[in-house]
Amino acid sequence: VFDHLEVEQWRIITESGIMDQVNARDAKAARTRRETDDELDRDYVFEGIFFSIPTACLFIVMDILVHRQYGETYTGGDVLRKVIKIFPAVLIMVYFSNKHKTGKFTQAAMFVVSTICGCYFLHTMFRSPALGIMLRAPGIITILVYCIVQLNLLPAVISLALCGLYYQFGNVKYDHRR
């Protein structure tokens, strides 16, 4: 008699779909746990430091090139001062962009920033190449390169193509030949 009641209870449970709801809830909890474990496995501070080093080096190289272009000297002390000045900002930028790199908002923001930086650099280079204005170039180029590297391939190519279109058609009034 009890076996017949237990079989009947399992039949009712199965037909009602309660077990499917419990299985779906367990699957969702397991997926959330895996995603949380994946995020805990990544050490974003460590990644931030190691991505910040080449980014800061790129900034310094660009800064040295701008100063050399105008015949100014650039000493080791200047390099050290610049690194100390920019490294915290670069570290914060790299940390947060790495942590949220796959997010749609972050990808969209990096796309917009890279496109604006690329077009602004071209504008600066061709319209007002004075030293005071060209001193902005290292920061602009560093942000441009970093955003392009962090973007997914298609948005990166589109951003660079937009910069190329700006170069080709946006500076129409300026003669590019030197």
C-alpha positions in Angstrom: 0.0 0.0 0.0 2.8 2.4 0.9 4.8 1.6 -2.2 1.7 2.4 -4.3 1.3 5.8 -2.5 5.0 6.7 -3.0 4.9 5.8 -6.7 1.7 7.9 -7.0 3.4 10.9 -5.2 6.5 10.7 -7.6 4.1 10.6 -10.6 2.3 13.7 -9.4 5.6 15.5 -8.7 7.0 14.6 -12.1 3.8 15.7 -13.9 3.6 19.0 -12.1 7.0 20.1 -13.3 8.3 20.9 -9.8 11.4 18.8 -10.4 12.2 20.8 -13.6 12.0 24.0 -11.6 14.3 22.6 -8.9 16.8 21.4 -11.5 16.8 24.7 -13.4 17.3 26.6 -10.1 20.2 24.3 -9.2 21.8 24.7 -12.7 21.5 28.5 -12.4 23.1 28.4 -8.9 25.9 26.2 -10.2 26.5 28.6 -13.2 26.6 31.6 -10.9 29.1 29.8 -8.6 31.3 29.0 -11.6 31.3 32.6 -12.8 32.1 33.8 -9.3 34.9 31.3 -9.0 36.3 32.4 -12.4 36.4 36.0 -11.2 38.0 35.1 -7.9 40.7 33.1 -9.8 41.8 36.2 -11.7 43.9 38.6 -9.8 43.0 42.0 -11.3 45.5 43.9 -9.3 48.4 41.7 -10.5 47.1 42.0 -14.1 46.7 45.8 -13.6 50.4 46.2 -12.6 51.7 44.1 -15.4 49.6 45.8 -18.1 50.5 49.2 -16.6 54.2 48.7 -17.1 54.2 48.5 -20.9 51.5 51.2 -21.1 53.7 53.6 -19.0 56.7 52.7 -21.2 54.7 53.6 -24.3 53.8 56.9 -22.8 57.5 57.6 -21.9 58.7 56.7 -25.4 56.1 58.9 -27.0 57.0 61.8 -24.6 60.7 61.4 -25.4 60.0 61.4 -29.2 58.0 64.7 -28.9 60.8 66.4 -26.9 63.4 65.1 -29.4 61.3 66.3 -32.3 61.6 69.8 -31.0 65.3 69.5 -30.0 64.8 69.5 -26.2 66.9 67.4 -23.9 65.2 64.7 -21.9 67.1 63.3 -18.9 66.7 60.2 -16.7 65.3 62.4 -14.0 62.6 63.6 -16.4 61.7 60.1 -17.2 61.5 59.1 -13.5 59.3 62.1 -12.7 57.0 61.4 -15.5 56.7 57.7 -14.5 55.9 58.6 -10.9 53.4 61.1 -12.1 51.5 58.9 -14.6 51.8 55.4 -13.2 48.9 55.7 -10.6 46.5 57.0 -13.3 47.6 54.3 -15.7 47.2 51.6 -13.0 43.7 52.7 -12.2 42.7 52.9 -15.8 44.2 49.5 -16.6 42.7 47.8 -13.5 39.1 48.9 -14.1 39.2 48.3 -17.9 40.7 44.8 -17.4 38.2 43.9 -14.7 35.2 44.9 -16.9 36.8 44.4 -20.3 34.1 42.0 -21.5 31.2 44.3 -20.6 29.3 45.9 -23.4 29.5 49.3 -21.7 33.3 49.1 -21.3 33.7 48.0 -24.9 31.5 50.8 -26.1 33.4 53.3 -24.0 36.8 52.1 -25.2 35.5 52.3 -28.8 34.4 55.9 -28.4 37.5 56.9 -26.5 39.8 55.3 -29.1 38.0 56.9 -32.0 38.1 60.4 -30.3 41.7 60.0 -29.3 42.7 58.9 -32.8 40.9 61.8 -34.5 42.1 64.3 -32.0 45.7 63.2 -32.4 45.4 63.6 -36.2 43.9 67.0 -35.7 46.6 68.1 -33.3 49.4 66.7 -35.5 48.2 68.5 -38.7 46.5 71.6 -37.5 48.6 72.8 -34.6 52.0 71.1 -34.4 53.5 73.5 -31.8 55.4 72.1 -28.9 52.9 73.1 -26.2 50.1 71.4 -28.1 52.2 68.4 -29.1 52.9 67.7 -25.4 49.4 66.3 -25.3 50.2 63.7 -27.9 51.9 61.1 -25.7 48.9 60.7 -23.4 46.5 60.7 -26.4 48.5 58.0 -28.2 48.9 55.9 -25.1 45.1 55.9 -24.5 44.5 55.2 -28.1 46.8 52.2 -28.3 45.6 50.8 -25.0 42.0 51.0 -26.0 42.6 49.5 -29.4 44.5 46.6 -27.8 41.8 45.9 -25.3 38.9 46.2 -27.7 37.4 43.2 -29.5 38.7 42.9 -33.0 35.7 44.2 -35.0 35.2 47.4 -32.9 39.0 48.0 -33.0 39.1 47.8 -36.8 36.0 50.1 -37.1 37.6 52.6 -34.7 40.8 52.7 -36.7 38.8 52.9 -39.9 36.9 55.9 -38.6 40.2 57.6 -37.7 41.4 56.8 -41.2 38.3 58.4 -42.7 38.9 61.4 -40.5 42.5 61.6 -41.8 41.3 61.3 -45.4 38.2 63.5 -45.3 38.2 65.5 -42.1 41.4 67.4 -42.8 40.4 68.4 -46.3 41.3 72.0 -45.9 44.9 71.1 -44.8 47.5 70.0 -47.4 49.1 66.8 -46.0 52.2 67.2 -48.1 55.2 68.6 -46.4 
